[in-house]
Amino acid sequence: NKMEPILVIMAAGMGSRYGGPKQIDPITSEGDIIMDFSLYDAYQAGFRRVAFIIKKDFEEDFRAHIEGRAGKLFETHYAVQDIHDLPAGYSVPDGRTKPWGTGHAVLAARDYIDAPFAVINADDYYGQEAFEKIYKFLSESADATHHCMVGFKIENTLSLNGSVARGLCEVTDGYLTDIEEHSDVIRESDGVIRATSSAGVRHDVPDGQSVSMNLWGFGAEFLEVMKAGFPAALDKIIEQNPLKGEYFLPYCIDTEVKAGRATVAVLQSSDKWFGVTYKEDKDEVAAKFSEMKVDGKYPKELW
């Protein structure tokens, strides 16, 4: 009987992307935020424990939102991502105000992770299938070297209002062999999706291409791997890009995969992803959620 899987929600960057002053910005007339739908789907899939990674300055508002809703059903923990939370011997470079990225965010919740865990972004909607698949994997298959991610078809993850950044995945026999961040991902006027690789090469991307939306599942031991890899990553950041460099979760996992120390099963979801990259996305996303409530996919009051 493995320990109860944990859902880790990265909420420290919440709302910053589209310039909203209010981090907890309702998307339905019932006051739900996107994350409430993920929590609902996660609960239906079997999750009962959740750790939120937040910023100190909106802790009060955030807790108040959760406690009246999902907090009634989940065992909840709150971890603050603090830029000064670094390994012994390291300090924040002069002038740096930016946090250290998604890898560092997950480490902020280290005191609450003692079991296989899933990691999601707070402001992305992943759909029910993703949570069902990841919960099943975490409760049956996850261990020290067997991890997973949920892959989405690229065409299900685009914004109608501009380009997006996506992690394009190479998948062989159901396992991740490579993940590379691409920018300016958009379906162009000729109907073809194109993206720019990290090397600056613009290329066509076929429909059906698997992309990562930062929905990962790890054995509990992966936390130790991340902890161990952080100092070397920091050395590189401080040398190359002290004000902006980050320790990214996909980088942590890619390193393990390339070294042959871990496998990542790619669980494919056919659901459509929603998120708010641009201000204009908000109305479309709000309309989708109210439509799903009308269709009975979600109850009017989630909690």
Secondary structure, DSSP 8 states (H G I E B T S, - for coil): -----EEEEE-TTTTTTTT-S-SS---STT---HHHHHHHHHHHHT--EEEEEE-GGGHHHHHHHHHTTGGGTSEEEEEE--TT---TT----TT--S---HHHHHHHTGGG--S-EEEEETTEE--HHHHHHHHHHHHHT--SSEEEEEEEEGGGS-BTTB-EEEEEEEEETTEEEEEEEEEEEEE-TTS-EEEE-TTS-EEEE-TT-EEEEEEEEE-TTHHHHHHHHHHHHHHHHHHH-TTT----HHHHHHHHHHTTS-EEEEEEE-S--EE-SSTTHHHHHHHHHHHHHHTTSS-SS--
